[in-house]
Amino acid sequence: MPDGPAVATAAVASAVRAAAHAAAGLPLLAGGKSFGARMSSQAAAQKVLEHVHGLVFFGFPLHPPNKPDTKRAEHLAKVAMPMLFLQGTRDTLADLKLLRPICADLGSRATLHIVETADHSFHVLKSADRTDGDVLRELAQTTASWGETLRTEAQR
């Protein structure tokens, strides 16, 4: 089992402080994969992520596997910064029928990028027209492009 939310959000805040120090002056994104994504968003909701320009969630775990619910997203309304949700269509921890309206309610703060046939780990079906490596490149390019947009907007 991972550490509890209090320890995990403190770890996220500590990592962000270290990154801000190491890369002083550069735009900073925070986030994570699955539990790390949720803990990063909770840290942002608690306003303990100074110097962060946006959050990137690689497979936000909206609910336990195959148990659709939205309680894990309630804190997102308190997150003031832009958020990028990268989600697969076969992710059993994030029913897109629930996640899409949450992102819509968050308005311009939320960007939802959907990866067809990808599961929670972003593995795609063998019958897909692409490989897991293709998906990883897509995630990296989408994140870089989104981050560049944030940087450009911040310079205005």
Residue pairs with C-beta under 8 A, 6 or more apart in sequence:
2 8
2 35
3 11
5 39
5 42
8 35
8 36
8 39
9 39
9 42
9 43
9 46
9 48
11 39
12 30
12 32
12 36
12 39
12 40
12 43
12 49
13 43
13 48
13 49
15 30
16 28
16 30
16 43
16 49
16 50
16 51
16 52
17 50
19 28
19 30
20 28
20 50
20 51
27 53
27 147
27 150
27 151
27 154
28 51
28 52
28 53
29 52
29 53
29 54
29 55
29 56
29 143
29 147
29 150
30 40
30 43
30 44
30 49
30 52
30 54
30 55
30 56
31 37
31 40
31 55
31 56
31 57
31 58
31 84
32 39
32 40
32 57
32 58
33 58
33 59
34 58
34 59
34 60
34 61
34 93
34 120
35 61
37 55
37 56
37 57
37 58
37 59
37 60
37 61
38 57
38 60
38 61
38 72
40 49
40 55
40 57
41 55
41 57
41 60
41 75
41 76
41 79
41 83
42 75
43 49
44 52
44 55
44 79
44 80
44 81
45 75
45 76
45 78
45 79
46 78
49 81
52 81
53 81
53 82
53 147
53 150
53 151
53 154
54 81
54 82
54 83
54 84
54 146
54 147
54 150
55 79
55 81
55 82
55 83
55 84
56 83
56 84
56 86
56 143
56 146
56 147
57 83
57 84
57 85
57 86
58 86
58 122
58 139
59 86
59 87
59 88
59 91
59 93
59 94
59 120
59 121
59 122
60 85
60 87
60 94
60 99
61 72
61 93
61 94
61 120
62 68
62 69
62 70
62 72
62 73
62 93
62 94
62 95
62 98
62 99
62 102
63 69
63 70
63 71
63 72
63 93
63 94
63 95
63 98
64 93
65 92
65 93
66 92
68 95
68 97
68 98
69 98
70 98
70 102
73 99
73 102
76 83
76 102
76 106
76 110
77 105
77 106
79 106
79 109
80 109
81 109
82 108
82 109
82 110
82 111
82 150
83 106
83 109
83 110
83 111
84 111
84 113
84 142
84 143
84 146
85 99
85 103
85 110
85 111
85 112
85 113
86 113
86 115
86 122
86 139
86 142
86 143
87 94
87 96
87 99
87 112
87 113
87 114
87 115
88 114
88 115
88 116
88 117
88 118
88 119
88 120
88 122
88 124
89 96
89 114
89 115
89 116
89 117
89 118
90 117
90 118
90 119
90 120
90 125
91 118
91 119
91 120
92 119
92 120
93 120
94 120
96 114
99 112
100 112
102 110
103 110
103 111
103 112
104 110
111 146
113 142
113 146
115 122
115 124
115 135
115 138
115 139
116 124
116 128
117 124
117 125
117 127
117 128
118 124
118 135
122 132
122 135
122 136
122 139
123 132
123 135
124 130
124 131
124 132
124 134
124 135
